[in-house]
Amino acid sequence: MDKGYIHIYTGKGKGKTTAAFGLALRAALSGKKVFIGQFVKNMEYNETKIANYLSNIEIKQLGRGCFINEDPEEADIEIAKKALDECSLLLSKGEYDLIILDEINIALYYKLLKVSDVVSAIKNKAHKVEVVLTGRYAPEELIEMADLVTEMVEIKHYYSQGVISRNGIDC
């Protein structure tokens, strides 16, 4: 049986979730079963529509919304813990070939979850399960255990010129 590797897509540049969804698409089109758990997020983005077209991709939004400019509430912490419990079970069961924990690094950064709990979930994954963790501020403990770490670095971005998210390109 093939070993499932641990990927991290982190950094302040654009493209972490996009890269993860690209991998999900590649995996699904090769016949693999994919689960994408989106921590923090709770609204439909264009990429979430992919599950309408590919039956072997399941996407579940596991948050109350983005609170990047606010402090998380106790309800955010409770929801994140439940989400991690659900994802931990999926990781250990091995029913999915690829599991993406989208924005889990943000959940860790805002202390919705404990790094030790995420490390434990990953250590207890089924051997064949490939795991991707996305979001800025990946903690060193996760970087150490990962097999592949990619840091997205912003060199230049049109947001700084006042361009808002464009449908089908940025969201």
Number of C-alpha atoms within 10 A of each C-alpha: 5 8 10 16 16 21 21 27 26 26 18 14 15 17 19 23 21 15 15 23 18 13 16 25 19 12 17 18 13 9 11 15 19 26 23 24 24 21 29 26 18 14 12 10 13 12 15 18 11 16 17 11 8 14 11 18 23 17 18 15 18 24 22 18 14 14 13 10 6 7 9 18 11 10 12 22 19 14 18 23 18 13 22 21 15 13 23 19 16 18 26 18 14 16 16 21 21 26 27 26 24 26 24 27 26 22 24 20 17 17 14 23 22 13 20 11 14 20 13 11 18 21 14 14 20 19 17 18 24 22 24 25 25 27 26 23 19 23 14 10 12 20 17 10 16 17 13 13 18 14 17 16 12 11 8 10 11 9 9 8 8 8 9 10 11 8 9 9 7 13 12
